[in-house]
Structures are given as structure tokens and as C-alpha cells.
Amino acid sequence: MRIKSHWFKSEQEKTPQEIAGALAFTIWRIADNALKNTRKANFEIAIGPQYFSFLTEFLVFLIQVADRIAYRQLSAEARFAFTSALANRVAETLAENQSRLMGDSIAVHKQHFIDKLNRRAGEYAGFNYGSDGPDFAFTRYLAYCMREVMDEKDVEWVIDQMMSIAAPEAVEMVEKTMKDLTVGA
């Protein structure tokens, strides 16, 4: 998957909110790509609630990844502004898509995502993310969460799919994009 991760006018310093806005679009594409690749690997993910549950868990994981990278690259104040803006923009994108396909208001879907993100953030907080990326437990937790999303026949296999393929590819893309977007920030 190709990702554009450079600013058009790179000489201008970017705010944490601008960086978050650009990354939110990329994160959405990464999660959508992970979903498509998981389906291509013969995992059954039905359009509807299961589809959005998969996206929700993967997006939460990616926001946690981005927040840990921001911890390394931004001041505490800039990190808070960045992560808040990122979470809100990703939530809006998911909610707009979910509302269009599933009904209910955008506000209801957005709040559901934010609630899940806040709950999972506390759970991911116990895992390490170093300069070489997430530790085993961080990635394993994504796989564990995906077990709740998958049909019974795919539960055991999704762990390997997430830990060996989907998560490492996604983390690599987020790391590269964050590095490119925060140059000069």
C-alpha cells in the first residue's frame, strides 16, 4: 500500500492538530487495508457489525501506536493535542461510514468508538512500545481483541494473522508516516 506522508509545503511548521489530521487519513487507509488483507486470507468478516468491529479494534490499536510514537517525538502538551485530534478525526471518519451503512446517528457511533478507545487505552497502557516498536504483549493484545470480533472458525487463526502480518505492516507504516509528518514539527 502506498502512503503519501510528506507535506506539500514542508517549510511551514505544522501544528499537532495538522499532523493528526494528516495521520488520521493514513490510519484509516491502513486499517481498511488490514481488513481487506485479512479477508483475502480467507477470514470471514461480514459487512455490517462485524466489519465495523474489526475496523474499530484495528483503529484503536493504530491510535495507541501513534500516541506512543508521539511520546517519543513531541512535547507532553503537543502529544495531548495530537492524540486528542487524531482520536476525534478517526472517530468521525468511522462514525460517518458506519452511520451511512448501519443507520443511527454519527454522534452515537462516534461516542461508541471514543468509549472503546478510552477503555482500550487503559488496557494498552500496561504494554511497552520502544524505539523498535511494540513489545510482544502490545501486539498480542490486538490479536486477543480481534478474537472477540471473529467467527468461531477463525478465532484461533486470527492471532497469527494479526501478530505475524497485519500488525507489523501497520506499525511500520505508522512509524514511517509519523517520522515524515513530524519533521520540523
Buried (B, 14 or more C-beta within 10 A) or exposed (E): EEBEBEBEEEEEEBEBBBBBBBBBBBBBBBBBBBBEBBBEBEBEBEEEEBBBBBBBBBBBBBBBBBBBBBEEBBEEEBBBBBBEBBBBBBBBBBBEBBBEEBEEEBEBBBEBBBEBBEEBBEEBEEBEBEEEBBEEEBBBBBBBBBBEBBEEEBEEEBBEBBBEBBBBBBBEBBBEBBEBBBEEB
